[in-house]
Amino acid sequence: MDIADLGFEFAPIGLCMLENRVIRGCNRQFAETFGGSVDSFTDVPFAEFYVSPEDYENIGARGLAAMSETGRYSDERVMTRRSGEMFWCRVRGVSLTPEDPFQRGIWSVTDLSDERPIVELTQREREVAILTCRGLTSKEIGLELDLSYRTVEVYRARLLEKFQARKLAELVAKLSGMPL
């Protein structure tokens, strides 16, 4: 195995190569994170590891928009392992085909389970949580999700309660795994 192959295979972070959002190859850490052998992920749609079809579509749309502009995308999200267990992870990707960003890319996945436990959230609560962590205001989130800012405030209030946070800064710290 040459040095580049060794670096990919034994990287301490999950790596995968996607073509049109289908896994074409991955390393050992990716397989360990999602539960399976390296070979068992070949030609598997990445959609299989999203919490819901809505997450797959919504995150995909945001990712495509960002990658169309910069060739890169990153976020923190909840995904599922093959066992069905949900976990928080940081996902980063770079497109190798800027003219068609999802045609071919390299993606990394970092398991954040140790820093961020799972709290049961609805689809909309997850979306509001992700956009809140990106620093968007209630009005900006409302525009992004086609909701009134008051409805976003209701979702934020639910998140504050579920995460036992007293204010927005504490919620963001808990969502992002920052020490308090």
C-alpha positions, 0 to 999 in steps of 0.5 A: 500500500502506498503512503497516500492509500495508507493515509486514507485507510488509517486516517483518524477520521471517517472519510468517504468518496461519494458520487451523486451522493452514493458511497463509492469507497470509505476508510476504516474509521467511516465503517466503524462510525456507521457500523460495518466493514469497509466493503459493505458500504460500496455503492450504498446511497448516503441517504440511508444514514440520514434521520429522515428523507426530509433531512436528506433533501433539506441538508442536500439542498443547503449543501448543493447551494454552498458547494455551487458557490465555494466547492465546499460544505460543512455542518453538524447534524444528527445521522443514524448508524446501521444499527438505527442509533442516532448520533451527532456528527460533523460533516465536511465535504469538498467537490472534485467536480465544481461544475456539478458539485455532487457528481464526485466529492470527498467527505469527512465525518467526525462522531461527536457522540462523546461531546453531544448526547442525543435529545429527541427532536422533531424534524423542524426542531432539528432544522431550527437547532442547526440554523441557530448554531450557524448564528442565524437570527429568528427572522433569518431562520424564518426566511430560510424555513418559510416560517414566521419569526414568532414560530421560530421563537416557539421552536427555540423555546422548546429547544431551550426546555429540552436542553435545559438551557436558560438562554440562547447562548447556553443553548448554542453552547450545548448544541455545539458541544462547547464546554460551559 
